[in-house]
Amino acid sequence: MPIIVRLDVMLAERKVRSKALAEFVGITEANLSLLKQGKIKGVRFDTLEKICEYLQCQPGDLLRYAPDPADDALPPD
């Protein structure tokens, strides 16, 4: 997947527990875990906003784009 979720890195850097963040954001720890693992298809902007508010970061601190090397092997359109 070309989008890398770095939420676990930010939690570690800020020394924040997932449980505290989940409570602040208003989501379950299970859903936060799925987000940390990148196993979700999307995230609501209000959820992202609350995460950034609590961690005092920017959305770009949480998400990275890493192109899939296999995509380079595809012929151009």
Buried (B, 14 or more C-beta within 10 A) or exposed (E): EEEEBBBBBBBEEEEBEBEEBBBBBEBEEEBBBBBBEBEEEEBEEEBBEBBBEBBEBEEEBBBEEEEEEEEEEEEEE
